[in-house]
Amino acid sequence: MIEEKYRDAALMLEKAVPIIEKTGVKIIGLKDRYAKIVMPFETNINHIGIMYGGSLFILAEFSGGVIYYVSFDSSKFFPIVKEVSIRYRRPATTDVTLEVALEEEEVQEIQEAADREGKKDWVMDLELKDANGEVCSVVHGTWQLRKFPDKK
């Protein structure tokens, strides 16, 4: 379920980076500090009939930008990805879903630190699941919230 206030944002985020848009990724849940994203199987099949590993990586990396948009003040801050590692646990042969969320207190601490220091890292550990709810990949990533230089 996408909350009404984020309907336009979901469409914008899906199209913001052309290579990500080409995967067919869809945001299917979006509310304050929460996102649910699906990578479709059909447009991401590799040469051996399973989901392409790069598409799984895109899903994980993309989630940082999506959760940023529904968590932080986008008029004052922007995100970058610092590091993402992925462990492929089992082949994905269906659509793959990722849910990501941040706690309100965590968002507040990150944003306050970025406001004071100009930037602040946040870490997320994520699970990418197939249509049966089986974890096909686990991800550990570090993103960074940065303050726009001209914002006080």
Summary of the structure (lengths in Angstrom):
residues: 152
radius of gyration: 15.6
end to end distance: 34.8
largest distance: 51.9
contacts: 464
relative contact order: 0.18
helix: 34%
strand: 38%
